[in-house]
Amino acid sequence: QVQLVESGGGLVQAGGSLRLSCAASGKFLGINVMGWHRQAPGKQRELVATISSAGFTKYADSVKGRFTISKDNAKSTVYLQMNSLKPEDTAVYYCNAVIQIDLNIRDFWGQGTQVTVSS
């Protein structure tokens, strides 16, 4: 069974930084895309950033220039470096991965990690 385990959330003051990590474990052939989404109270879940197997990245406009997504293929881990954090970045951050298992491609989600930015 494939699992995504996240770490790195917490409480930080505005202007501060946090680094989220998400490691994929289990049996699979490959990871097509990994990324981060977030959901603030009362709002829909939104895409934050993704990175493809080839290393192409995509960011939400609201985080461009502040957040950086990266990955370590050997560790099947994706990172989200968040700098210049703002109170509006407060949300539960979810790791997402599109993973190939045998002949199937499936979508997996982590359990979520809370990020709180105080003003």
C-alpha positions in Angstrom: 0.0 0.0 0.0 1.4 3.4 -1.0 1.4 6.1 1.7 2.4 9.7 1.7 3.7 11.0 5.0 4.0 14.7 5.5 6.1 16.7 8.0 7.2 20.2 8.7 4.1 22.2 9.5 3.8 24.5 12.5 3.3 28.0 13.7 5.4 30.9 12.4 5.2 34.7 12.4 4.5 36.6 9.2 7.7 37.0 7.2 9.1 33.7 8.5 9.8 30.4 6.7 8.8 26.8 6.9 9.8 23.7 5.0 7.3 20.9 4.3 8.4 17.4 3.4 6.4 14.5 2.0 7.8 11.0 1.5 6.1 8.3 -0.6 6.5 4.8 0.6 5.3 1.4 -0.5 5.6 -0.5 -3.8 5.2 1.4 -7.0 6.9 1.7 -10.4 7.3 5.5 -10.6 6.0 8.9 -9.5 4.6 11.0 -12.3 3.8 14.2 -10.4 4.1 15.3 -6.8 2.7 18.5 -5.4 1.1 20.5 -2.6 -2.4 21.7 -2.2 -3.9 23.7 0.7 -7.2 24.3 2.3 -8.0 27.2 4.5 -11.1 27.2 6.8 -14.2 27.8 4.8 -12.4 27.7 1.5 -12.0 25.1 -1.2 -8.8 23.1 -1.5 -6.4 24.9 -3.9 -3.2 23.9 -5.8 -0.1 25.4 -4.4 2.7 23.9 -6.4 3.5 20.8 -8.5 6.7 19.2 -9.8 6.8 16.6 -12.6 9.0 13.6 -13.0 11.1 15.7 -15.4 11.4 18.5 -12.9 9.0 20.9 -14.4 7.3 23.1 -11.8 4.0 25.0 -11.5 3.0 27.5 -8.9 -0.2 29.3 -7.8 0.1 33.0 -8.6 -0.3 33.7 -4.9 2.9 31.9 -3.9 5.2 32.6 -6.9 8.5 34.1 -5.8 8.0 33.0 -2.2 7.6 29.2 -2.3 9.9 26.7 -4.0 9.0 23.1 -4.7 11.7 20.5 -5.1 12.2 16.7 -5.0 14.6 14.0 -4.1 14.0 11.1 -6.5 16.1 8.7 -4.5 14.0 9.3 -1.4 10.7 9.6 -3.3 10.3 12.9 -1.4 8.9 16.3 -2.3 9.7 19.5 -0.4 8.0 22.9 -0.2 10.2 25.7 1.0 7.9 28.5 2.1 9.5 31.9 2.6 8.0 35.4 3.4 5.0 33.7 4.8 1.8 35.7 5.1 -1.3 35.2 7.4 -3.3 34.3 4.3 -1.0 31.2 3.8 -2.6 29.7 6.9 -4.1 26.4 5.9 -3.9 22.7 6.1 -1.3 21.7 3.5 -1.8 18.3 1.7 0.8 16.4 -0.3 -0.4 14.8 -3.5 1.2 12.3 -5.8 0.3 10.7 -9.1 1.9 7.3 -8.9 2.2 4.4 -11.3 1.4 1.0 -9.8 1.7 -1.9 -12.2 -0.4 -0.8 -15.2 -2.5 1.6 -13.2 -1.9 5.3 -12.4 -3.5 6.4 -9.1 -3.8 9.6 -7.1 -2.7 9.6 -3.5 -3.0 12.2 -0.7 -1.3 12.7 2.5 -3.0 13.3 5.8 -2.3 17.0 5.8 -0.1 19.2 8.0 -1.2 22.5 9.6 0.6 25.7 8.7 -0.4 28.7 10.8 1.1 32.2 10.1 0.5 34.8 12.8 0.4 38.5 12.0 
